[in-house]
Amino acid sequence: QGNLVIGSLNGLILFNKKTGVSKLIPESYNLVGDKNPVQVRSLSRNKSNQIWAGTYSSGLYLLDSNYKILKHYLHDSTDNSSLSSNRITCIFIDTKKNVWIGTRNGLNLYNEIDDNFTIYKNDTINLNSISSNVVTAVCEDKSNCIWVGTWRGGLNKLISPGIFINFKNNEADIYSLSNDVVMSLFVDRSNVLWIGTW
């Protein structure tokens, strides 16, 4: 429809690129049913034109093409397959339609059949676990490899389910990662991975 959907401190905003007019999407203002608007921090649209919306502290929402709530996912301390944290940092949908959700407490992979999540967290005794639980960015290269940026844990490459290779700063190596706080990731047309750090 040519509209731009914007996440804000007051829910979702619809911006018409032709007219320059923006308006708050009423259905998104009060997603959690209380008096406070939801702070939307990350957005991603799937092939079905549905929108995944990650929030600062109110979990994860799946909206239909008319911005109506289809599902709301929250962390449940009694359920290991629930969302690992209500603080969503990033959302990425890969070429296989997998939905990756970065949070302040682990990387989540959405399981559509079971409608739950596989969670990847740092294990201090497992060097092949993800290097930090604070996930800041996720992307995919042209070889279909998933890359994960973290806060103070550097960069991770997923090589098989639950198995990661970690890249960190090494002051003795000028070709190592410049900083272990990764803020953003981008793969260009030449399949070069660009890493924004602190």
C-alpha positions as CSV (number, residue, x, y, z in Angstrom):
1,Q,0.0,0.0,0.0
2,G,3.0,2.2,0.0
3,N,2.8,3.0,3.7
4,L,5.7,3.0,6.1
5,V,5.1,1.4,9.5
6,I,7.1,3.1,12.3
7,G,7.7,1.8,15.8
8,S,7.5,4.5,18.4
9,L,7.2,5.2,22.2
10,N,3.4,5.3,21.6
11,G,2.9,2.2,19.6
12,L,2.8,2.0,15.8
13,I,2.7,5.0,13.4
14,L,1.5,4.7,9.8
15,F,3.3,7.1,7.5
16,N,2.0,7.7,4.0
17,K,5.0,8.4,1.8
18,K,2.9,10.0,-1.0
19,T,1.0,12.5,1.2
20,G,3.6,12.9,4.0
21,V,0.8,12.3,6.5
22,S,1.4,10.2,9.6
23,K,-1.2,8.8,12.0
24,L,-1.1,6.6,15.1
25,I,-2.6,3.1,14.5
26,P,-5.2,3.0,17.2
27,E,-5.1,-0.8,17.6
28,S,-1.4,-0.6,18.5
29,Y,-1.6,2.2,21.1
30,N,-2.9,0.0,23.9
31,L,-1.6,-3.4,22.9
32,V,-1.3,-4.7,26.5
33,G,-4.7,-3.5,27.7
34,D,-3.5,-1.0,30.3
35,K,-3.3,2.8,30.3
36,N,0.3,3.0,29.1
37,P,1.2,2.9,25.4
38,V,3.6,0.1,24.2
39,Q,7.1,1.1,23.1
40,V,7.7,-0.7,19.8
41,R,11.5,-1.2,19.3
42,S,11.7,-3.6,16.4
43,L,9.5,-4.6,13.4
44,S,9.6,-7.2,10.7
45,R,7.0,-8.2,8.0
46,N,6.7,-11.8,6.9
47,K,5.6,-13.2,3.5
48,S,2.0,-13.3,4.6
49,N,2.1,-9.6,5.2
50,Q,1.9,-10.1,8.9
51,I,3.9,-7.9,11.2
52,W,6.1,-9.0,14.1
53,A,6.4,-6.2,16.6
54,G,9.0,-6.3,19.5
55,T,8.6,-4.1,22.4
56,Y,10.7,-2.6,25.2
57,S,9.1,-4.5,28.0
58,S,5.8,-5.9,26.8
59,G,6.9,-8.9,24.8
60,L,6.3,-9.8,21.2
61,Y,3.2,-9.3,19.1
62,L,2.1,-10.8,15.8
63,L,-0.3,-8.5,13.9
64,D,-2.3,-9.1,10.7
65,S,-2.1,-6.9,7.6
66,N,-4.7,-4.5,9.2
67,Y,-2.6,-4.2,12.3
68,K,-5.0,-6.3,14.4
69,I,-3.4,-8.4,17.1
70,L,-3.2,-12.1,16.2
71,K,-1.0,-13.2,19.1
72,H,0.9,-11.8,22.0
73,Y,3.9,-13.7,23.4
74,L,5.3,-13.1,26.9
75,H,8.0,-14.6,29.1
76,D,6.7,-17.3,31.4
77,S,9.2,-18.4,34.1
78,T,7.4,-21.8,34.3
79,D,7.7,-22.6,30.6
80,N,11.1,-23.1,29.1
81,S,9.7,-22.8,25.6
82,S,8.2,-19.4,26.2
83,L,9.8,-16.1,25.1
84,S,13.0,-15.8,27.0
85,S,12.5,-12.1,27.9
86,N,9.8,-9.4,27.4
87,R,12.5,-7.0,26.3
88,I,12.9,-7.4,22.6
89,T,16.0,-5.9,20.9
90,C,15.7,-7.1,17.3
91,I,13.6,-9.3,14.9
92,F,14.9,-11.0,11.8
93,I,13.2,-13.3,9.3
94,D,15.6,-15.4,7.2
95,T,15.3,-16.8,3.7
96,K,13.8,-20.0,5.2
97,K,11.1,-18.0,6.9
98,N,12.6,-18.6,10.3
99,V,11.8,-15.8,12.8
100,W,14.7,-14.9,15.0
101,I,14.0,-12.7,18.0
102,G,16.9,-11.1,19.9
103,T,16.2,-10.2,23.6
104,R,17.9,-8.9,26.7
105,N,18.1,-12.5,27.8
106,G,18.8,-14.8,24.9
107,L,18.3,-15.5,21.3
108,N,14.8,-17.0,20.4
109,L,13.9,-19.0,17.3
110,Y,10.1,-19.2,16.7
111,N,8.7,-22.7,16.2
112,E,5.6,-22.2,14.0
113,I,4.2,-25.7,14.4
114,D,4.3,-25.7,18.2
115,D,3.8,-22.0,18.5
116,N,6.7,-21.7,20.9
117,F,10.4,-20.8,21.0
118,T,13.8,-22.5,21.0
119,I,16.1,-20.5,23.2
120,Y,19.8,-20.1,22.9
121,K,21.7,-18.7,25.9
122,N,25.3,-18.4,27.0
123,D,26.7,-21.4,28.9
124,T,30.0,-20.5,30.6
125,I,31.2,-24.1,30.4
126,N,30.3,-24.5,26.7
127,L,32.6,-22.5,24.4
128,N,30.2,-23.2,21.5
129,S,27.2,-21.5,23.1
130,I,26.2,-18.0,22.2
131,S,28.7,-15.6,23.7
132,S,26.2,-13.2,25.4
133,N,22.6,-13.3,26.4
134,V,22.1,-9.7,25.3
135,V,21.4,-10.0,21.6
136,T,21.6,-6.8,19.6
137,A,21.4,-7.8,15.9
138,V,20.8,-10.8,13.6
139,C,21.4,-11.1,9.9
140,E,21.9,-13.7,7.2
141,D,24.6,-13.8,4.6
142,K,24.3,-15.1,1.0
143,S,25.5,-18.5,2.1
144,N,22.5,-18.7,4.4
145,C,24.7,-18.4,7.5
146,I,23.1,-16.7,10.5
147,W,25.2,-14.0,12.3
148,V,24.4,-12.7,15.7
149,G,25.7,-9.5,17.3
150,T,25.8,-9.2,21.1
151,W,26.4,-6.7,23.9
152,R,30.0,-7.3,25.2
153,G,30.0,-10.8,23.7
154,G,31.2,-9.9,20.2
155,L,30.0,-11.6,17.0
156,N,28.6,-15.1,16.7
157,K,28.2,-17.3,13.6
158,L,25.6,-20.1,13.9
159,I,27.1,-23.2,12.3
160,S,24.4,-25.8,13.5
161,P,21.5,-25.7,15.9
162,G,22.9,-24.4,19.2
163,I,26.5,-24.4,18.0
164,F,28.2,-21.0,17.5
165,I,31.6,-19.7,16.6
166,N,32.5,-16.5,18.5
167,F,34.6,-13.6,17.2
168,K,35.9,-11.1,19.8
169,N,38.3,-8.2,20.1
170,N,41.9,-9.2,20.6
171,E,44.2,-6.2,21.3
172,A,47.2,-8.2,19.9
173,D,45.4,-8.7,16.6
174,I,44.6,-5.6,14.5
175,Y,42.4,-7.7,12.3
176,S,40.1,-8.8,15.1
177,L,36.7,-7.3,15.9
178,S,37.2,-3.7,17.0
179,N,34.9,-3.9,20.0
180,D,32.9,-6.6,21.7
181,V,29.7,-4.4,21.8
182,V,28.1,-5.1,18.4
183,M,25.3,-2.6,17.6
184,S,24.3,-3.5,14.0
185,L,25.0,-6.0,11.2
186,F,24.6,-5.7,7.4
187,V,25.4,-8.0,4.5
188,D,26.0,-6.2,1.2
189,R,25.5,-7.4,-2.4
190,S,29.1,-8.7,-2.5
191,N,28.3,-10.9,0.6
192,V,30.6,-8.7,2.8
193,L,29.4,-8.6,6.4
194,W,29.6,-5.1,7.9
195,I,29.6,-4.9,11.7
196,G,28.8,-1.7,13.6
197,T,30.4,-1.6,17.0
198,W,30.4,0.7,20.1
